[in-house]
């Protein structure tokens, strides 16, 4: 009705909590390997807890859904405080996360306030995961453990994957979906990587593979 009357009102609010991410994904601007500079940027530009609450108050009058993202939103010390505040404004919440820090959060508490978690899982296998995300095998192991924690705590979650030249095979042979089911996932969303204009490399699969 609002659209028919020409009134421009947002339907979904996307709240980017922080400029910082603890991963090094080459297809993402938050994957900058200079984490020291990135942390300084986050300290300088990230909104405070109170500033976010003021934004939530204004947005709640116009939105039917909210998405919390980053950088990595769970890296904020006030993550749970902000989630609870948003919940009290009666806006359904989705959280997009790389899942590396979920073990630091009370998941039993978190599931009271959110609708589901979107897990950024580009590969379910160690080698391609580490290549795409620029992280160690230890980090991959922690992420897999945290995904199992989501299942144990009955937190609704699904996977989102960016398809690159490193992980195409597991989608072609369906092993990605088999592993996703084992990790308690009922839905998967996919997108092909978009190469960045500020770098000289390409992460796209070759044309024959994409066909």
N, C-alpha and C positions, 0 to 999 in steps of 0.2 A: 504494500500500500504506500509506504514511504517513497519507493522508487517511482510508482505511478504518479504520485503527486509532485515529483521532482525534488524531493528533499533528500539530500545526500547524507545518509547516516551509515556508519560502519556496522557491519554485521559481526566480524571477527576482529578482535584486537590481538596484535602480535607484540609481545613485550620482550625486547632484547635486553636481558638483565645486565650483561657485562660484555666488555670488549676483550676479555681474557678467555683463552681456552688452553687446556693442558696438553692438547694433541697438536700434531704437525702435518695435518692433511694438506697435500700440495695443491688440491683443487679449491681450497678455502682460504679466504684472506685472513682468517683467524689462525691458520696453520703456520704463521710466521715463525721461523726457528729462533728468532731473537726474542725469547720470552722475557728477558729482563726489560727490554723496551716496551713490550706489550703490557707487562704488569704496571709499569709507570703510566702508560696511556690509560689503563683501566682505573688506576687510582685517581687520575686527573679528570677523566670524562664520565666514569660510571656514576649514575645517579645514586644518591643516598637512600637509605630506607624510607625516610620521611618524604622525600621527593617522589619515590615510586608510589607511596600510598596516596599522595595527592593526585597523581595521574590515574590510579585505579578508581578513585572517587569520581573523577570526571568521566572516564571511559565507561564506567558501569551504567551510566544513564543511556548509553547508545548501543551496547553490545549484547549479543546473545551467546558468545563463546570467547574464550581467550586461549592464546598459545604462549607459553613461556619458553624462551630459547636463549641463546647466547651469541657469541662464545659458548662457554659451558656454564649454564645457569646454576648447577649444583655446586660450583666453586665458591659462590657467595656465602659468607657466614650467616647471612640473614635469609637464606633461601626459604627455610620453613616458615619463618615469620611472615614473609611476603606472600607465600602460598596461602597461609591461614587467613590473612587479611583479605586477599582477593576472594577467597571462598565465602567469607562473611558478607560480601557484596552480591552474592548469588549469581556469580558468573561461572559457568562450567570451565574447567581448566584442563588443558593438555600440556604436558611437559616434553620438550625435545631435548635429549641428552645423549652423550656418548657412553653413558653408563659406568664410567670408570670410578666414580666417587659415590655410587649408590650405597656402598657398604658403610659410609659415614653418616647415613641418614636413617632415621627411624621409619622403615618402610610400612610398618603396621600403622603408624600415625599418618604417613603421607597418603595412603590409599583412602583415607576418610575424606580427603579434600579434592582429589583429582578424579577426572574421568578415566584417563589412561595415560601411559607413557609411550612416546615414540622413541624407539631405540635406534640410534644411528649405527647400524651394523652393516658395513659394506661387504664383509666376507665372514663366513663362519669358520674359516680355516686359518691357522696361525700365520703361515707365510704371506699369503695375499693380504690378510688383514693388516699385518705389520707394515707392508709396503704401502698400502693405500693410506693408512692412518699415521705412518711415520713414527710408530711406537715400538717398544720392546716386546719380546715374547712374554715377559712377566706382566706387562700391562694387558696384553691379550688374555692371559690367564685370569687376571683379576676381573676383566669385563665379563668373561664367561661365567665366573663364579657369581658375579652380581646379577647376571641374567637368571641364574638358577634361584637366587634370593627372591627375585620378583615373583617367580612361580611359587616358591615356598610360602610367600606372604600373600598370595592371591592378588597381586597387583596387576590389573589389566595392562597389557603392553603389546605393541606390534613393532615390526622391523621396517626401517626405511633404508634402502641401499642405493648408493650411487654406483652405476656400472662403469668400470674402467677397464683398461687392457689387462689389469692384474686379476680381475675376479670374474671374467665372463664365463669361464669354463663351468663353474659351479651352478650357474643359471641354465646353461645349455644342458648339462647332464642332470639337473634337478636336485643335486645334493644340497644346495643352499636351503631349499624348501624342506627337505627331509630333516636337516639339522634344526631348522627353525621350529618345526613341530616338536622336536625333542626338548627345545628350550621354552616350551609353553606358549608359542606364538601361533595365533590363528589367522593373522593377516600380514601381508608384506606389500609395501609400495616400492616402486622402482623408478629410477630416472637415469638417463645417460649423463655422464659427466659433461660439463660445459667448460671447455678449455679457457683459461684465463688469458687476457690480452697482454698482461704485464710479464709473462714468462715465455721462454723459448721452447719449452717442451710440450708434448701432447700426451694426455692420458687416455684419449679415445682408443677403443679397440680398432683394429684394422677393418677396412670396409668389408672384406670377405666374411669376417667373423660376425659383424653386425647384420649382414644379410642372412 
